[in-house]
Amino acid sequence: MMISTTDITISILYLLLIVTIGLWIPKKKQDTISSDEYFLAGKNLKWPMIGLALFASNISCLHLVSLAQSGFDSGLLNGNFEWMASFTLILLALFFIPFYIRSGISTLPDFLEKRYNRACRDWLAFVSILSAIVIHIAFSFLAGGIVLETLFGVNMYVSIGLIALLTGIYTIIGGLRAVVVTETIQSIVLIGGALIITWFSWQKVGGWEPLTHVLSVEGEMNRLSMIRPIGDASGLSWIAVFLGYPVLGIWYWCADQTIVQRALGAKDENHAKTGAIFCGYIKLLPVFIFVLPGLLAYVLYKSGTLDLSGLPMIQQGDHMVPDSKGIYTLMITQLLPKGLVGVLIAALLSGLMSQIAGALNSISTLASYDIYKRFKPAATDKNLVAAGRWSAAIALVVSLLLLPLLNRYTSLFEGINDVIAHIAPPITCVFLTGIFWKKASAKSAQYTLWWGSLAGIIVFVTGKLGAGPAIPFMMMAFYLFAGCLLLQIVLSYCYPVVHTEQSNQLYWRSIAAPLRIPGWKGLANYKVLSGGLLLIMAVLYFLFR
């Protein structure tokens, strides 16, 4: 046992508090919950809650563990995934949200049917459920299991099973309102916990000068650089990030049900837009509070202050090295005083539970509206909610069964992005062409989704078998996207578009049209907020170039 009874007590009390709040929230609303209330929180969410919930459903225990691992392994580089997310959240607010809110959709497959056809809706519903199970739940469970096993010495599958049960109870019973309220609390705990570990590791290193001195001695100053040259060994050169990330990011932030569902539950368009941009501001933090602690741990290790003997050893080339997957837990136990360890475990549990809760809620929404309602058009609210609850429970079981397979990745963060890089391109393509190009036709989108997804699977499998060329996953995402875009353009001329009255309202007549929409007055205006965020990003990239 590596941690004190006080810390274990704090962790258990926190778990019980979250489950209690999650079960209490829907009860105080009403006894019989409507489908609109269950899946979209009655479309009554305000911007602070949307922003915090977007952040919480994105940042999981996986991010805390794997971003610290990436900081230890390669420095600040993987922080690009966090800062570039701010850019895609601006795209979500300006270009996507207006159509999502105005068309009154409950799910993103529903939007694809309105813009294209039923086949597109069916395919996206299937892929979205699958990706939520693998990316949002199974990978999160894996990260949580590694942490809990390292801290408590409890078997990974036992601890994961317990967390799955507790999270499943309040998510399946309470719906989106329970998820968003608990996510808001968990975001605050998560950020607070991350700030604590950053502060203690920063104090231990001694500040900026000792940090740069150790890196300079080791010849590793490039660990502070976010922009790497073309051909960089990491596979994350500046061109790979700026070409590849938007393909992953637009799918993840603008076209993935698990994330966008928080915005769909907004009170109105302005709250949805401001919530998304607010999340963009919060996404500037992870580089400093999730990635930097990993880099600080590397500096402490090199200066002999952090003992890595507690980590298992793995083969790397000709020699054995410590497995950096457990670096975050090692920092918690070696750098923090008693009591604060319990707070950090609560933060890790927050990340794990909020990610899983969000994914389960989106799976239940997709399964009810896009699958169950199709076969049972006369289904009542009660039937829809029941179908949603059952599908969430099944998804939870399936994700647990996938864990041994996903545990083969040496870096969890690379694992998750590798999977996304092969799923995202066709979906990003049909969403972008759908809202920006009048001539994008239903048949072209349908075939692009089918053939693009097949190409992604083939490339993924051949890559894993070592049969294909070794292309970094970010560039592979861009190449797949370019292929999908070319395919859809050609097919749109082969099968010309026939707009319905509805689809004719779901694309921008010009690139400037979204900016003509009036927003709130003054500093709260979405254009002012977006401009401020872009300016901060430009300054940060200049400082860490």
C-alpha positions as CSV (number, residue, x, y, z in Angstrom):
1,M,0.0,0.0,0.0
2,M,1.6,3.2,-1.2
3,I,-0.8,5.8,0.3
4,S,-2.2,6.7,3.7
5,T,-5.6,5.9,5.2
6,T,-6.4,9.7,5.1
7,D,-5.9,9.8,1.4
8,I,-8.0,6.6,0.8
9,T,-10.8,8.1,2.9
10,I,-10.8,11.4,0.9
11,S,-10.9,9.4,-2.3
12,I,-13.8,7.2,-1.2
13,L,-15.8,10.2,0.2
14,Y,-15.3,12.1,-3.1
15,L,-16.6,9.1,-5.1
16,L,-19.7,8.8,-2.8
17,L,-20.3,12.6,-3.1
18,I,-20.3,12.5,-6.9
19,V,-22.6,9.5,-7.1
20,T,-25.0,11.1,-4.6
21,I,-25.1,14.4,-6.6
22,G,-25.5,12.5,-9.9
23,L,-28.6,10.6,-8.5
24,W,-30.1,13.7,-6.7
25,I,-30.0,16.1,-9.7
26,P,-32.7,14.4,-11.8
27,K,-34.8,13.5,-8.7
28,K,-35.3,17.2,-7.8
29,K,-36.5,18.0,-11.3
30,Q,-39.4,15.6,-11.6
31,D,-40.4,12.0,-11.1
32,T,-41.0,11.0,-14.7
33,I,-38.2,12.2,-16.9
34,S,-38.9,13.2,-20.6
35,S,-36.6,12.1,-23.4
36,D,-35.7,15.7,-24.1
37,E,-34.8,16.2,-20.4
38,Y,-32.9,12.9,-20.1
39,F,-30.8,13.2,-23.3
40,L,-30.4,17.0,-23.7
41,A,-31.1,18.4,-20.2
42,G,-34.3,20.0,-21.4
43,K,-32.1,22.2,-23.7
44,N,-31.6,24.7,-20.9
45,L,-27.8,24.7,-20.3
46,K,-25.9,28.0,-19.9
47,W,-22.4,28.8,-21.2
48,P,-20.3,28.3,-18.1
49,M,-21.7,24.8,-17.6
50,I,-21.4,24.0,-21.3
51,G,-17.7,25.1,-21.4
52,L,-16.7,23.2,-18.2
53,A,-18.7,20.1,-19.3
54,L,-17.0,20.2,-22.8
55,F,-13.7,20.3,-21.1
56,A,-14.5,17.5,-18.6
57,S,-15.9,15.2,-21.3
58,N,-12.6,15.7,-23.2
59,I,-10.1,15.6,-20.4
60,S,-10.1,12.2,-18.8
61,C,-7.8,10.3,-16.5
62,L,-6.2,9.2,-19.7
63,H,-5.2,12.8,-20.5
64,L,-3.7,13.4,-17.0
65,V,-1.7,10.1,-17.2
66,S,-0.8,10.2,-20.9
67,L,0.0,13.9,-21.3
68,A,2.3,13.6,-18.2
69,Q,3.9,10.5,-19.9
70,S,4.3,12.5,-23.1
71,G,5.9,15.4,-21.2
72,F,8.3,12.9,-19.6
73,D,9.1,11.2,-23.0
74,S,9.2,14.1,-25.4
75,G,8.6,17.5,-23.6
76,L,5.9,19.9,-24.4
77,L,5.3,18.7,-28.0
78,N,2.0,16.8,-27.4
79,G,0.6,20.0,-26.0
80,N,-0.2,20.8,-29.6
81,F,-3.2,18.6,-29.3
82,E,-4.5,20.9,-26.5
83,W,-3.7,24.3,-28.1
84,M,-4.9,23.3,-31.5
85,A,-8.2,22.3,-29.9
86,S,-8.9,26.0,-29.1
87,F,-8.8,26.6,-32.9
88,T,-11.3,23.8,-33.6
89,L,-13.6,25.0,-30.8
90,I,-13.7,28.4,-32.5
91,L,-14.7,26.6,-35.7
92,L,-17.4,24.7,-33.8
93,A,-18.8,28.0,-32.4
94,L,-18.7,30.0,-35.6
95,F,-19.5,27.5,-38.3
96,F,-21.2,24.4,-36.9
97,I,-23.3,25.4,-33.9
98,P,-25.6,27.8,-35.8
99,F,-26.9,24.9,-38.0
100,Y,-27.0,22.4,-35.1
101,I,-29.1,24.7,-32.9
102,R,-31.4,26.0,-35.7
103,S,-32.2,22.6,-37.2
104,G,-33.3,21.4,-33.7
105,I,-31.3,18.2,-33.9
106,S,-30.8,15.8,-31.0
107,T,-27.9,14.0,-32.5
108,L,-25.2,14.7,-35.2
109,P,-26.3,11.7,-37.3
110,D,-29.7,13.5,-37.3
111,F,-27.9,16.5,-38.8
112,L,-26.4,14.4,-41.6
113,E,-29.8,13.0,-42.5
114,K,-31.2,16.6,-42.8
115,R,-28.2,17.7,-44.9
116,Y,-27.7,14.5,-46.9
117,N,-29.7,11.3,-46.4
118,R,-30.7,8.4,-44.1
119,A,-27.7,6.2,-45.1
120,C,-25.3,8.9,-43.9
121,R,-27.2,9.1,-40.6
122,D,-27.1,5.3,-40.1
123,W,-23.4,5.1,-40.8
124,L,-22.4,8.0,-38.5
125,A,-24.6,6.6,-35.7
126,F,-22.8,3.2,-36.0
127,V,-19.3,4.8,-36.1
128,S,-20.1,7.2,-33.3
129,I,-21.2,4.5,-30.9
130,L,-18.2,2.4,-31.8
131,S,-15.7,5.3,-31.3
132,A,-17.4,6.3,-28.0
133,I,-16.9,2.8,-26.7
134,V,-13.3,2.5,-27.8
135,I,-11.9,6.0,-27.5
136,H,-13.9,7.7,-24.8
137,I,-14.6,4.7,-22.5
138,A,-12.2,1.8,-23.0
139,F,-9.0,3.9,-23.2
140,S,-10.1,5.9,-20.2
141,F,-10.7,2.8,-18.2
142,L,-7.2,1.6,-19.2
143,A,-5.6,4.8,-17.9
144,G,-7.6,4.7,-14.7
145,G,-6.8,1.0,-14.1
146,I,-3.0,1.7,-14.5
147,V,-3.2,4.5,-12.0
148,L,-5.3,2.7,-9.4
149,E,-3.2,-0.4,-9.7
150,T,0.0,1.6,-9.2
151,L,-1.4,3.5,-6.2
152,F,-3.4,0.9,-4.4
153,G,-1.9,-2.3,-5.6
154,V,-5.5,-3.4,-6.5
155,N,-6.0,-5.6,-9.6
156,M,-6.7,-3.3,-12.6
157,Y,-9.8,-5.0,-13.6
158,V,-11.3,-5.0,-10.1
159,S,-10.9,-1.3,-9.7
160,I,-12.2,-0.5,-13.2
161,G,-15.2,-2.7,-12.6
162,L,-16.0,-0.8,-9.4
163,I,-15.6,2.7,-11.1
164,A,-17.7,1.4,-14.1
165,L,-20.5,0.4,-11.7
166,L,-20.6,3.7,-9.8
167,T,-20.4,5.9,-12.9
168,G,-22.9,3.8,-14.7
169,I,-25.5,4.1,-11.9
170,Y,-25.8,7.9,-11.9
171,T,-25.3,8.3,-15.7
172,I,-27.9,5.6,-16.7
173,I,-30.4,6.9,-14.1
174,G,-29.9,10.6,-14.4
175,G,-29.2,11.4,-18.0
176,L,-27.4,14.5,-19.4
177,R,-28.4,16.9,-16.6
178,A,-26.7,14.6,-14.0
179,V,-23.7,14.2,-16.3
180,V,-23.3,17.9,-16.9
181,V,-23.7,18.9,-13.3
182,T,-21.2,16.3,-12.1
183,E,-18.9,17.1,-15.0
184,T,-18.8,20.8,-13.9
185,I,-17.8,19.8,-10.4
186,Q,-15.3,17.3,-11.7
187,S,-13.7,19.9,-14.1
188,I,-13.0,22.2,-11.1
189,V,-11.6,19.3,-9.0
190,L,-9.5,18.1,-12.0
191,I,-8.0,21.6,-12.7
192,G,-7.4,22.1,-9.0
193,G,-5.6,18.7,-8.6
194,A,-3.5,19.4,-11.7
195,L,-2.5,22.8,-10.4
196,I,-1.4,21.2,-7.1
197,I,0.9,18.7,-8.8
198,T,2.3,21.4,-11.1
199,W,3.0,23.7,-8.2
200,F,4.8,21.0,-6.1
201,S,6.9,19.7,-9.1
202,W,7.8,23.3,-10.1
203,Q,8.9,24.0,-6.5
204,K,11.0,20.8,-6.4
205,V,12.7,21.7,-9.7
206,G,13.4,25.2,-8.4
207,G,12.0,27.3,-11.2
208,W,12.8,28.1,-14.8
209,E,16.6,28.5,-14.6
210,P,17.3,25.0,-13.0
211,L,14.8,23.5,-15.6
212,T,16.6,25.0,-18.6
213,H,20.0,24.2,-17.1
214,V,19.3,20.5,-16.8
215,L,17.8,20.4,-20.3
216,S,20.8,22.2,-21.7
217,V,23.2,19.9,-20.0
218,E,21.3,16.9,-21.4
219,G,21.2,18.5,-24.9
220,E,17.4,18.4,-24.7
221,M,16.4,22.1,-25.1
222,N,14.0,21.0,-27.9
223,R,11.8,19.6,-25.3
224,L,10.5,23.1,-24.7
225,S,9.7,23.6,-28.4
226,M,6.1,23.2,-29.6
227,I,7.1,23.6,-33.3
228,R,9.4,21.0,-34.7
229,P,11.1,20.9,-38.1
230,I,9.8,18.8,-41.0
231,G,11.1,15.2,-40.7
232,D,11.3,15.4,-36.9
233,A,11.7,11.9,-35.4
234,S,8.6,12.5,-33.2
235,G,6.3,12.5,-36.4
236,L,4.8,15.7,-35.1
237,S,6.6,18.3,-37.2
238,W,4.9,21.7,-37.6
239,I,3.5,20.6,-41.0
240,A,2.1,17.4,-39.6
241,V,0.4,19.3,-36.8
242,F,-1.0,22.1,-39.0
243,L,-2.2,19.7,-41.7
244,G,-3.1,16.6,-39.7
245,Y,-4.6,18.1,-36.5
246,P,-7.6,19.8,-38.1
247,V,-8.7,16.5,-39.6
248,L,-8.7,14.9,-36.1
249,G,-9.9,18.0,-34.3
250,I,-12.8,18.8,-36.5
251,W,-14.2,15.3,-36.1
252,Y,-13.5,15.2,-32.4
253,W,-14.8,18.7,-31.5
254,C,-17.3,19.5,-34.2
255,A,-18.7,16.2,-35.4
256,D,-18.5,13.7,-32.4
257,Q,-21.7,13.2,-30.5
258,T,-20.0,12.6,-27.1
259,I,-18.4,16.1,-27.2
260,V,-21.0,18.2,-29.1
261,Q,-24.0,16.9,-27.1
262,R,-23.2,19.5,-24.4
263,A,-23.7,22.3,-26.9
264,L,-26.9,20.7,-28.2
265,G,-28.3,21.0,-24.7
266,A,-27.7,24.8,-24.7
267,K,-30.4,27.3,-23.8
268,D,-29.9,29.1,-27.1
269,E,-27.3,29.7,-29.9
270,N,-25.3,32.4,-27.9
271,H,-24.9,30.2,-24.9
272,A,-23.8,27.3,-27.1
273,K,-21.2,29.5,-28.9
274,T,-19.9,31.1,-25.8
275,G,-19.7,27.8,-24.0
276,A,-17.6,26.3,-26.8
277,I,-15.2,29.4,-26.9
278,F,-15.0,29.3,-23.1
279,C,-13.8,25.7,-23.4
280,G,-11.2,26.9,-25.9
281,Y,-9.8,29.3,-23.3
282,I,-9.7,26.5,-20.7
283,K,-7.8,24.3,-23.3
284,L,-4.9,26.6,-23.1
285,L,-4.2,25.4,-19.6
286,P,-3.4,21.6,-20.1
287,V,0.1,22.3,-21.6
288,F,1.0,24.0,-18.3
289,I,-0.9,21.7,-15.8
290,F,-0.8,18.3,-17.6
291,V,2.2,18.2,-20.0
292,L,4.6,20.4,-18.1
293,P,4.5,18.3,-14.9
294,G,5.8,15.3,-17.0
295,L,8.7,17.4,-18.3
296,L,9.4,18.5,-14.7
297,A,9.4,14.9,-13.7
298,Y,12.0,14.2,-16.4
299,V,14.2,17.1,-15.1
300,L,13.8,15.7,-11.5
301,Y,14.7,12.2,-12.7
302,K,17.8,13.5,-14.6
303,S,18.9,15.5,-11.5
304,G,18.5,12.4,-9.3
305,T,15.5,13.8,-7.2
306,L,12.8,11.5,-8.6
307,D,13.2,7.7,-8.0
308,L,11.9,5.7,-10.9
309,S,12.7,2.3,-9.4
310,G,9.0,1.8,-8.6
311,L,8.2,1.6,-12.3
312,P,8.2,-1.6,-14.3
313,M,11.0,-2.0,-16.9
314,I,10.3,-2.4,-20.7
315,Q,12.5,-3.3,-23.6
316,Q,13.4,-0.3,-25.9
317,G,15.8,-1.2,-28.6
318,D,18.8,-3.0,-27.1
319,H,18.2,-1.9,-23.5
320,M,15.7,-1.8,-20.7
321,V,14.0,1.5,-19.7
322,P,11.4,2.4,-17.1
323,D,7.8,2.2,-18.4
324,S,6.7,5.9,-18.3
325,K,3.0,5.1,-18.3
326,G,3.1,5.2,-14.5
327,I,5.0,8.5,-14.2
328,Y,2.0,10.6,-13.0
329,T,1.3,8.2,-10.1
330,L,4.9,8.2,-9.1
331,M,4.9,12.0,-8.9
332,I,1.8,12.0,-6.8
333,T,3.3,9.5,-4.2
334,Q,6.8,11.1,-4.2
335,L,6.1,14.8,-4.4
336,L,2.9,15.4,-2.4
337,P,2.2,15.4,1.3
338,K,-0.5,13.3,2.9
339,G,-4.0,14.5,2.4
340,L,-3.2,16.1,-0.9
341,V,-2.5,12.7,-2.4
342,G,-6.2,12.0,-1.8
343,V,-7.2,15.2,-3.5
344,L,-5.1,14.2,-6.6
345,I,-6.7,10.7,-6.6
346,A,-10.1,12.5,-6.5
347,A,-9.0,14.6,-9.5
348,L,-7.9,11.5,-11.4
349,L,-11.2,9.8,-10.6
350,S,-13.0,13.0,-11.7
351,G,-11.3,12.8,-15.1
352,L,-12.1,9.1,-15.5
353,M,-15.8,9.3,-14.4
354,S,-16.6,12.5,-16.3
355,Q,-15.3,11.1,-19.6
356,I,-17.1,7.8,-19.2
357,A,-20.4,9.5,-18.0
358,G,-20.3,11.8,-21.1
359,A,-19.7,8.9,-23.5
360,L,-22.4,6.7,-22.0
361,N,-24.9,9.5,-22.3
362,S,-24.1,10.1,-25.9
363,I,-24.3,6.4,-26.7
364,S,-27.7,6.2,-25.1
365,T,-28.8,9.2,-27.1
366,L,-27.6,7.8,-30.4
367,A,-29.0,4.3,-29.7
368,S,-32.4,5.7,-28.8
369,Y,-32.9,8.4,-31.5
370,D,-30.9,7.0,-34.4
371,I,-31.5,3.3,-34.0
372,Y,-34.4,2.4,-31.7
373,K,-36.7,5.1,-32.9
374,R,-36.1,4.1,-36.5
375,F,-37.5,0.7,-35.9
376,K,-40.1,1.8,-33.4
377,P,-41.3,5.2,-34.8
378,A,-44.2,5.3,-32.3
379,A,-41.9,4.8,-29.3
380,T,-43.0,6.9,-26.2
381,D,-40.6,9.0,-24.1
382,K,-40.5,6.2,-21.6
383,N,-39.5,3.7,-24.3
384,L,-36.7,5.9,-25.6
385,V,-35.3,6.5,-22.1
386,A,-35.4,2.8,-21.4
387,A,-33.7,1.9,-24.7
388,G,-31.0,4.5,-23.9
389,R,-30.4,3.1,-20.5
390,W,-30.0,-0.5,-21.8
391,S,-27.7,0.6,-24.6
392,A,-25.4,2.5,-22.1
393,A,-25.3,-0.6,-19.9
394,I,-24.3,-2.9,-22.8
395,A,-21.7,-0.3,-24.0
396,L,-20.1,-0.4,-20.6
397,V,-19.7,-4.2,-20.7
398,V,-18.3,-4.2,-24.3
399,S,-15.7,-1.5,-23.3
400,L,-14.5,-3.6,-20.4
401,L,-14.0,-6.6,-22.7
402,L,-11.8,-4.5,-25.1
403,L,-9.2,-3.6,-22.4
404,P,-6.7,-6.4,-22.9
405,L,-6.5,-5.6,-26.6
406,L,-5.9,-1.8,-26.1
407,N,-3.3,-2.4,-23.3
408,R,-0.8,-3.3,-26.0
409,Y,0.0,0.4,-26.8
410,T,3.1,1.6,-25.2
411,S,1.8,5.2,-25.2
412,L,-1.9,5.6,-24.4
413,F,-2.0,9.1,-25.9
414,E,-0.5,7.9,-29.2
415,G,-2.8,4.9,-29.1
416,I,-5.9,7.0,-28.9
417,N,-4.8,9.5,-31.6
418,D,-3.7,6.6,-33.8
419,V,-7.3,5.2,-33.7
420,I,-8.8,8.7,-34.3
421,A,-6.5,9.4,-37.2
422,H,-8.1,6.5,-39.1
423,I,-11.7,7.1,-38.1
424,A,-11.9,10.9,-38.5
425,P,-11.0,11.7,-42.2
426,P,-14.3,10.7,-44.0
427,I,-16.5,12.2,-41.2
428,T,-14.5,15.5,-41.2
429,C,-14.8,15.6,-45.0
430,V,-18.6,15.2,-45.2
431,F,-19.3,17.7,-42.4
432,L,-17.0,20.3,-43.9
433,T,-18.3,19.9,-47.5
434,G,-21.8,19.7,-46.2
435,I,-21.8,23.1,-44.5
436,F,-19.4,24.9,-46.9
437,W,-20.3,23.6,-50.4
438,K,-23.7,23.8,-52.0
439,K,-23.0,21.0,-54.5
440,A,-22.1,18.4,-51.9
441,S,-24.6,15.7,-52.7
442,A,-26.2,12.9,-50.6
443,K,-24.8,10.0,-52.6
444,S,-21.3,11.5,-52.6
445,A,-21.4,11.9,-48.8
446,Q,-22.8,8.3,-48.4
447,Y,-20.0,6.7,-50.6
448,T,-17.3,8.9,-49.1
449,L,-18.3,7.7,-45.6
450,W,-18.3,4.1,-46.7
451,W,-15.2,4.0,-48.8
452,G,-13.3,6.5,-46.6
453,S,-13.9,4.4,-43.5
454,L,-12.9,1.2,-45.4
455,A,-9.7,2.9,-46.5
456,G,-9.0,3.9,-42.9
457,I,-9.5,0.4,-41.6
458,I,-7.2,-1.1,-44.4
459,V,-4.4,1.5,-43.7
460,F,-4.7,0.9,-39.9
461,V,-4.5,-2.9,-40.2
462,T,-1.6,-2.9,-42.8
463,G,0.2,-0.4,-40.6
464,K,-0.1,-2.7,-37.5
465,L,1.0,-5.7,-39.5
466,G,4.1,-3.7,-40.7
467,A,3.0,-4.1,-44.3
468,G,2.5,-0.5,-45.3
469,P,4.9,2.5,-45.3
470,A,5.8,4.1,-41.9
471,I,3.9,7.3,-42.2
472,P,3.3,9.4,-39.0
473,F,-0.4,9.1,-38.0
474,M,-1.0,12.9,-38.3
475,M,0.2,12.9,-41.9
476,M,-1.8,9.7,-42.6
477,A,-4.9,11.5,-41.3
478,F,-4.3,14.3,-43.8
479,Y,-3.7,12.0,-46.7
480,L,-6.8,10.0,-46.0
481,F,-8.8,13.3,-45.7
482,A,-7.4,14.6,-49.0
483,G,-8.4,11.3,-50.7
484,C,-11.9,11.5,-49.2
485,L,-12.3,15.2,-50.3
486,L,-11.2,14.3,-53.9
487,L,-13.6,11.3,-53.9
488,Q,-16.6,13.4,-52.6
489,I,-16.0,16.2,-55.2
490,V,-15.8,13.8,-58.1
491,L,-18.9,11.9,-56.8
492,S,-20.9,15.2,-56.3
493,Y,-20.5,15.7,-60.1
494,C,-21.4,12.1,-60.9
495,Y,-24.5,12.3,-58.6
496,P,-25.5,15.9,-58.7
497,V,-27.2,17.3,-55.5
498,V,-31.0,17.6,-55.3
499,H,-31.6,19.8,-52.3
500,T,-34.7,19.4,-50.1
501,E,-36.3,22.4,-48.5
502,Q,-34.4,21.5,-45.3
503,S,-30.9,20.7,-46.7
504,N,-31.1,24.0,-48.7
505,Q,-30.9,25.8,-45.3
506,L,-28.0,23.9,-44.0
507,Y,-24.9,25.3,-45.8
508,W,-23.2,28.7,-45.7
509,R,-23.9,30.9,-48.8
510,S,-20.5,32.5,-48.2
511,I,-17.5,32.1,-45.8
512,A,-18.4,35.5,-44.2
513,A,-22.1,34.6,-43.6
514,P,-21.4,33.1,-40.1
515,L,-19.7,36.3,-39.0
516,R,-22.8,38.4,-39.8
517,I,-24.9,36.7,-37.1
518,P,-25.5,39.2,-34.3
519,G,-24.3,38.0,-30.9
520,W,-24.3,39.4,-27.4
521,K,-23.1,43.0,-27.0
522,G,-19.6,44.0,-25.9
523,L,-16.9,41.7,-24.7
524,A,-19.2,38.7,-24.4
525,N,-19.7,38.8,-28.2
526,Y,-18.6,35.5,-29.8
527,K,-16.4,37.4,-32.4
528,V,-14.6,39.4,-29.7
529,L,-14.0,36.2,-27.6
530,S,-12.8,34.3,-30.7
531,G,-10.4,37.1,-31.7
532,G,-9.0,37.2,-28.2
533,L,-8.4,33.4,-28.1
534,L,-6.7,33.5,-31.5
535,L,-4.4,36.3,-30.3
536,I,-3.4,34.4,-27.1
537,M,-2.7,31.2,-29.2
538,A,-0.5,33.2,-31.6
539,V,1.5,34.7,-28.6
540,L,1.9,31.3,-27.0
541,Y,3.1,29.6,-30.2
542,F,5.6,32.5,-30.7
543,L,6.9,32.0,-27.1
544,F,7.2,28.2,-27.4
545,R,8.3,28.0,-31.1
